[in-house]
């Protein structure tokens, strides 16, 4: 979006692996940037209310789960939505994993506010041109969560 599109850093087969670090911040335009940011900021705040350690662990797990996309995906992908789905997956499932009152409330609030976004994980509900594999890998990154 900025720098006249010259800072477009997608990941995909045959592209530079170091793009993994820049792809979440690379967007195809203002609408793409806005749609990711409008959900990213509040759900990031919800995770940060639990702790910085969890937030960093989610980012690391999501970046690791993006490696198969970078190596094997025939189409390039970029944007923050993989991270958004990783954070959302953590928020929705943390209540089941920890079973503390705070974690259950956090899960319930997240599911109530953002649960409809999870439909984008189902191919029939995901619009054309959207990286379903990026969303799924971000969401699946929570499998690496082991108490932060």
C-alpha positions as CSV (number, residue, x, y, z in Angstrom):
1,X,0.0,0.0,0.0
2,X,2.8,2.4,0.9
3,X,6.0,3.0,-1.2
4,X,4.0,2.7,-4.5
5,X,3.6,-1.0,-4.0
6,X,7.3,-1.7,-4.0
7,X,7.1,-3.0,-0.4
8,X,4.8,-5.9,-1.4
9,X,6.4,-8.9,0.4
10,X,4.3,-12.0,-0.3
11,X,5.2,-15.5,0.7
12,X,4.9,-18.4,-1.7
13,X,6.8,-21.0,-3.7
14,X,10.0,-19.6,-5.1
15,X,9.9,-16.3,-3.2
16,X,12.4,-15.2,-0.6
17,X,12.0,-16.9,2.8
18,X,12.8,-13.7,4.6
19,X,9.5,-12.4,3.3
20,X,7.9,-14.3,6.2
21,X,8.8,-11.4,8.5
22,X,7.4,-8.8,6.2
23,X,4.3,-10.5,4.7
24,X,2.0,-9.8,7.7
25,X,2.7,-6.1,7.2
26,X,2.3,-6.2,3.4
27,X,-1.2,-5.4,2.0
28,X,-2.6,-5.0,-1.5
29,X,-4.4,-1.7,-0.7
30,X,-6.1,0.3,1.9
31,X,-9.2,-1.9,2.1
32,X,-7.0,-5.0,2.7
33,X,-5.0,-3.1,5.3
34,X,-8.2,-1.7,7.0
35,X,-10.0,-5.0,7.1
36,X,-7.1,-6.7,8.9
37,X,-6.4,-3.8,11.3
38,X,-9.9,-3.3,12.5
39,X,-9.9,-6.8,14.0
40,X,-6.2,-7.0,14.8
41,X,-6.1,-4.1,17.3
42,X,-8.9,-5.2,19.6
43,X,-8.0,-8.9,19.6
44,X,-4.3,-8.1,20.2
45,X,-5.4,-6.0,23.2
46,X,-7.4,-8.9,24.5
47,X,-4.4,-11.2,24.4
48,X,-2.1,-8.6,25.8
49,X,-4.5,-8.2,28.8
50,X,-3.5,-11.8,29.6
51,X,0.2,-11.3,29.1
52,X,3.0,-10.3,26.7
53,X,4.5,-13.8,26.8
54,X,1.3,-15.3,25.2
55,X,1.2,-12.6,22.6
56,X,4.8,-13.2,21.5
57,X,4.3,-17.0,21.5
58,X,1.3,-16.6,19.2
59,X,3.3,-14.5,16.7
60,X,6.2,-17.0,16.7
61,X,3.8,-19.9,16.2
62,X,2.0,-18.2,13.4
63,X,5.3,-17.3,11.6
64,X,6.4,-21.0,12.0
65,X,3.1,-22.2,10.5
66,X,3.6,-19.9,7.5
67,X,6.8,-21.7,6.5
68,X,5.0,-24.5,4.6
69,X,3.1,-21.8,2.7
70,X,6.3,-20.0,1.8
71,X,7.9,-23.3,0.6
72,X,5.0,-25.0,-1.2
73,X,2.1,-22.6,-2.0
74,X,1.8,-22.1,-5.7
75,X,0.1,-18.7,-5.2
76,X,1.6,-15.9,-3.3
77,X,-0.1,-14.6,-0.2
78,X,0.4,-11.7,2.2
79,X,-1.4,-9.7,4.9
80,X,-2.1,-9.8,8.6
81,X,-5.0,-12.2,8.4
82,X,-2.9,-15.3,9.3
83,X,-1.8,-13.6,12.5
84,X,-5.4,-12.4,13.1
85,X,-6.6,-16.0,12.9
86,X,-3.8,-17.2,15.1
87,X,-4.8,-14.7,17.8
88,X,-8.5,-15.4,17.4
89,X,-7.9,-19.1,17.6
90,X,-6.0,-18.6,20.8
91,X,-8.7,-16.4,22.3
92,X,-11.5,-18.8,21.4
93,X,-9.8,-21.9,22.7
94,X,-7.9,-20.6,25.8
95,X,-10.9,-21.0,28.0
96,X,-11.1,-24.7,27.2
97,X,-7.4,-25.2,27.7
98,X,-6.9,-23.3,30.9
99,X,-10.4,-23.5,32.5
100,X,-9.9,-20.4,34.6
101,X,-12.7,-17.9,35.0
102,X,-10.7,-15.2,33.2
103,X,-9.8,-17.4,30.3
104,X,-13.3,-18.7,29.9
105,X,-14.6,-15.1,29.9
106,X,-12.0,-14.1,27.4
107,X,-13.0,-17.0,25.1
108,X,-16.7,-16.2,25.5
109,X,-16.2,-12.5,24.7
110,X,-14.0,-13.3,21.7
111,X,-16.4,-15.8,20.3
112,X,-19.3,-13.5,20.8
113,X,-17.5,-10.5,19.1
114,X,-15.5,-12.2,16.4
115,X,-16.9,-15.8,16.0
116,X,-18.4,-15.0,12.6
117,X,-14.9,-14.5,11.3
118,X,-14.2,-18.2,11.8
119,X,-16.5,-19.0,8.9
120,X,-13.7,-17.7,6.6
121,X,-11.9,-21.0,7.5
122,X,-14.5,-22.9,5.5
123,X,-13.8,-22.7,1.8
124,X,-17.4,-22.3,0.8
125,X,-17.7,-19.1,3.0
126,X,-14.3,-17.6,2.0
127,X,-14.4,-15.1,-0.8
128,X,-12.4,-15.6,-4.0
129,X,-8.8,-14.3,-3.9
130,X,-8.6,-14.7,-0.1
131,X,-5.8,-17.0,1.2
132,X,-7.7,-19.7,3.0
133,X,-4.5,-21.6,3.6
134,X,-3.0,-18.5,5.3
135,X,-6.1,-18.3,7.5
136,X,-6.0,-22.0,8.3
137,X,-2.3,-22.1,9.1
138,X,-2.6,-19.1,11.4
139,X,-5.5,-20.7,13.2
140,X,-3.7,-24.0,13.4
141,X,-0.7,-22.3,15.0
142,X,-2.4,-22.4,18.3
143,X,-1.6,-26.2,18.3
144,X,1.9,-25.1,19.4
145,X,0.5,-23.3,22.4
146,X,1.8,-25.0,25.6
147,X,1.1,-22.6,28.4
148,X,2.7,-19.6,26.7
